[in-house]
Amino acid sequence: MTRVLGKRTLQHVWDDMKYLILPSHVSAAPSNAGSTKCGKLGADEWRAFCTINLVYTLGRLWGSQPEDSKEYKMYRNFMDLIIAVRFAHMRTITAERISQYRFHMERYLTGMKLLYPGAHVAPCHHLSLHLPQILELWGPVHAWRCFPFERYNFLLQQIPTNMKFGV
């Protein structure tokens, strides 16, 4: 993350985090999120960091830059991802919302390849293009997502086993 944002931008994010007041139902990201010292973030921490903290700080820093600047293009690209995520996680789903998700996700991936030529399309990027069909078949994400199972897996991973089973 430091390679894209840079240490100075991350410092702005961390400084802004001190002053943002989050709703009580939102799990705050660690105050040093994005640094190597922070360690691995949980799903809720990533969601708060990306959809709240980065949106606020990058909007303040990069959103007012000239439209042809690299920073503004990176901000618009990031916002396409955030908008797609917001549409995908709405409590109710419609054909229009699925269409908006598809539009922003495709624009995000296209922009990603243009802005970051060395970046590789990961399997999760490919799978994100299949989410519209899944939303059409299964409905809103909150009805079938696996956050509770991921939390349980996290708890299980914390148990020291020394890689020995049945001991």
Secondary structure, 3 states (H helix, E strand, C coil): CHHHHCHHHHHHHHHHHCCCCCCCCCCCCCCCCCCCCCCCCCHHHHHHHHHHHHHHHHHHHCCCCCCCCHHHHHHHHHHHHHHHHHHHCCCCCCHHHHHHHHHHHHHHHHHHHHHCCCCCCCHHHHHHCCHHHHHHHHCCHHHCCCHHHHHHHHHHHCCCCCCCCCC
